[in-house]
Amino acid sequence: MKITLHSPLDMHLHLRDGKMMQNIARCSSKYFAGGIIMPNLVPPITCIEDVKAYKKRIQKAINGDKFEPYMTLFFKNDYNYKFLKEAKKYIKAIKLYPSGITTNSEGGVSSFETEDLKETLEAMSELELPLLVHGETNGFVLDREKEFGLFYEKIAKSFPKLKIIMEHITDKNSVKLLDRFDNLYATITLHHLLITLDDVVGGLLKPHLFCKPIAKKEEDKEFLLEVALNAHPKVMFGSDSAPHPQSSKESCGCAAGVFSAPVILPALCDLFEKHNKLENLQNFISNNARKIYNIKPIKKDIILEKKEFLVPEKYGEVIPMFAGERLNWSYYESTCS
Amino acid sequence: MKITLHSPLDMHLHLRDGKMMQNIARCSSKYFAGGIIMPNLVPPITCIEDVKAYKKRIQKAINGDKFEPYMTLFFKNDYNYKFLKEAKKYIKAIKLYPSGITTNSEGGVSSFETEDLKETLEAMSELELPLLVHGETNGFVLDREKEFGLFYEKIAKSFPKLKIIMEHITDKNSVKLLDRFDNLYATITLHHLLITLDDVVGGLLKPHLFCKPIAKKEEDKEFLLEVALNAHPKVMFGSDSAPHPQSSKESCGCAAGVFSAPVILPALCDLFEKHNKLENLQNFISNNARKIYNIKPIKKDIILEKKEFLVPEKYGEVIPMFAGERLNWSYYESTCS
């Protein structure tokens, strides 16, 4: 049994930089036609020169794979119309991080007053540049995304022409917001469709499943599954695949991030097949994103076959999701480049 | 400034066995007059011979320190009156673990039907042997202790003469139960008075603060502080100090347990002083336990002084709580043996 996915897209991807990027970039570029590349490097990507230089480094790292890195800027509230108009030639979106909320987000936003964000967000609305948001407050860890919902409501109302993408949603409240505001969209990761907080801290502690936002309750997972498996038209796949060296994950202060890139498509085939929803995977993994972002990705067919896939224990220094475990679907070898 | 604590008691302590016990036992025996020793070895302590042999090994490990190891058995529902009457010469309590709920608890209880526990619990009531309980269900990790509350209510009602000690409580619901049932008591750890889930998974992941039951919300912590700082007469200190080698804590499947033994009394002085409750520490750390367990501990005065204490980074292979940090109180050297 085989399935062909046409131009799969990963709408939330961390490729990092330097040696780490060399190690992991092709785990995405071999199997996807493109991806939205996160700008939270050290320092973050905040100018056009840096966007161009980072894109070049990515293109070198993926070594000729047919893969389009959709570049982004790290949100700053002093970006004006003129700058953004020029930037739009090189980027597909702008990513907003609340200050200090996740890996390399220290330079993020600390005021969420509409007035402080107005100039930049109005320019983005006019230029049709989507705003991608890591939506968490600094409240109690399980309530952060829900609490941030108030901000989503506020900007959705204040900037009705702005396309706002709630990144890596994990909470049922975020799912509900999708149908309440025309201009709210969402990405969902692989891991948040599979795990709850119990998988992270309920038995032995699993640092390789520790991520931000942290996985929530079974009920939240059910809400995410409902919209992902049915390929809700406002929902896209975005892995948030975020590699950290094993030494940093298995340490006394473990960084947040799940490295899912190498297992995404086989694991999604498993999941969608299990729920008899394989026919919706194409929309979830590509078509919805094309419409929401108004993009035409590189033509690239990825074939998967129902054949056991033993997930490698390591990619360089990085432990992937499902390390050493067996999945029911694997890449049909010759198709991937 | 100095404070003298008379015969401090740690009413919930893991001393482990073998090389680990050699390494960590004196972190408790130097500073405490006695402690309730947990029986969850591999295999667990379920017969009198094992109690006696384990006590001997402990006495050897503490190397002459004035410290009374109060021994316990691992609860089995086939303990009968005759066995328990004999056992009572050697033990102070029996510890019940739901099966599989924490480290080395696989042989624990899987049926909580009153009928299945009746013979053993009635014998314990008659013999005045307290039942110590790790109170968690296998539900969602943050709800486990609250859900277990129904079982506490059931046994408290069914066995009104049985002294039931809710071990290492973490949830406000457990605190409320104390005043609802005459025969429910509790131990509280140091770490649950200081941390919430945010400290474990809210920033970087902190495996050395990962424990079972997992730390809950700020509101729960406030309830615990209220009864601890005021030395509620049904509440005792029990550290649940539980050493694991660094290699097991900083790994892809990290074991639950905080190793607090070396820092307990200085950290409690800090905490009680901060809340202007130092005068209640003696009751919390010793007197309440004496009354609840009806024990007369070894006479042993521990003096602490308000002087910076730089917590060591490591005790052998084990990372302690507050490793490398500074506390405001320290042991007044010559008093501890």
Contacts between the chains, C-beta under 8 A, distances in Angstrom:
chain1	res1	chain2	res2	distance
A	140	B	196	7.5
A	140	B	197	7.3
A	140	B	198	6.3
A	140	B	202	7.9
A	140	B	217	5.8
A	140	B	218	7.0
A	141	B	197	5.8
A	141	B	198	5.2
A	141	B	201	5.7
A	141	B	202	4.3
A	142	B	142	7.3
A	142	B	197	7.3
A	196	B	140	7.5
A	197	B	140	7.3
A	197	B	141	5.8
A	197	B	142	7.3
A	198	B	140	6.2
A	198	B	141	5.2
A	200	B	201	7.2
A	201	B	141	5.7
A	201	B	200	7.2
A	201	B	201	6.6
A	201	B	210	6.7
A	201	B	214	5.7
A	202	B	140	7.8
A	202	B	141	4.3
A	204	B	253	3.9
A	204	B	254	5.9
A	204	B	255	6.3
A	204	B	256	7.5
A	205	B	205	7.6
A	205	B	207	5.6
A	205	B	210	4.5
A	205	B	253	7.2
A	205	B	254	3.7
A	205	B	255	7.8
A	205	B	256	7.2
A	206	B	252	6.9
A	206	B	253	6.5
A	206	B	254	7.8
A	207	B	205	5.6
A	207	B	207	6.8
A	207	B	252	6.5
A	207	B	254	6.7
A	208	B	252	5.7
A	210	B	201	6.7
A	210	B	205	4.5
A	214	B	201	5.7
A	217	B	140	5.9
A	218	B	140	7.0
A	249	B	252	7.8
A	250	B	250	4.9
A	250	B	251	5.4
A	250	B	252	6.1
A	251	B	250	5.4
A	252	B	206	6.9
A	252	B	207	6.6
A	252	B	208	5.7
A	252	B	249	7.8
A	252	B	250	6.1
A	252	B	319	6.6
A	252	B	323	7.8
A	253	B	204	3.9
A	253	B	205	7.2
A	253	B	206	6.5
A	254	B	204	5.9
A	254	B	205	3.7
A	254	B	206	7.8
A	254	B	207	6.7
A	255	B	204	6.3
A	255	B	205	7.8
A	256	B	204	7.5
A	256	B	205	7.2
A	319	B	252	6.6
A	323	B	252	7.8
